[in-house]
Amino acid sequence: MLVLQGLIFIFIFVSVTLACFQLVPMAFDKFYSWRVRGVETQRTRLKEMFLDLDPQKLFLLNVGSPALLCGIALLITKSVIGALIGLAVGFAIPALIVKNLILARKSKFQSQITDGLMILSSCLKGGLSLLQSIEALVEELPPPLSQEFGLILRENKMGISLEESFENLNKRMPSEELNLLTTSILVARETGGDITLLFDRLVDTIRAKIKINDNVKTLSMQGKIQGVVMSMLPIAFAILVVSFQPNYFDIMLSNATGRGLMIYALISEVMGIFLIKSFSRVNV
């Protein structure tokens, strides 16, 4: 009987070992190709925004951050669930970094539109054509506005119409201000209107919009700060109580009614954060 059990154990061990030798390299190859595709997608998005990062560093970030955070979470929590949470956060970090880089570039681009409009208007008033005015804009302003309008010039030299180039720009850098700019340029080219007068009015409109947005941000800042404080207060209170008296919440965790109240408090906390954030958001 013992010999039979030993043979069964050896058979199972050998089978599992052979399966691991087959499955582990296959799983690693699948993971590697998946991360390569993800890195290539991120590189393409960054390249479209004129943000060139080293592919090796980007790949190491996509592979290293999940492994590092998974190990740290495993050491801290000493549980599989904690390690999985760390792994998920590690996978999300590179995408968040790429997203923040793109958002920062778009925000900087929007802040330069007013200066670009003023340069275009001044050049047109001086007798230059629209393409010559765009060339002056590219020479005068720093990136990212100069990069995007420089791409319009290169597309125009390749035979792409100015209308199509501005449509491509709107797709790359979607914003209300840019849409007003491109629409006014295209309408003025088709109808023969006074484009310099349109630019002057656009500058006034965009400046007024920026001023209103700044006022709204200032007025809603108090609500946002209040939301952050009220959201962190229960968590800070619980941490402070547990640090002084570790067994303070044992009676609630060991009782069904107490656990229900804890779940209700957690749901109410999440709902409160969501409602405060919604009330503090004002769209102009």
Secondary structure, DSSP 8 states (H G I E B T S, - for coil): -HHHHHHHHHHHHHHHHHHHHHHHHHHHHHHHHHHHHHHHHHHHHHHHTT----HHHHHHHHHHHHHHHHHHHHHHH-SHHHHHHHHHHHHHHHHHHHHHHHHHHHHHHHHHHHHHHHHHHHHHHTT--HHHHHHHHHHHS-TTHHHHHHHHHHHHHTT--HHHHHHHHHHHS--HHHHHHHHHHHHHHHHT--HHHHHHHHHHHHHHHHHHHHHHHHHHHHHHHHHHHHHHHHHHHHHHHHHH-TTTTHHHHSSHHHHHHHHHHHHHHHHHHHHHHHHH----
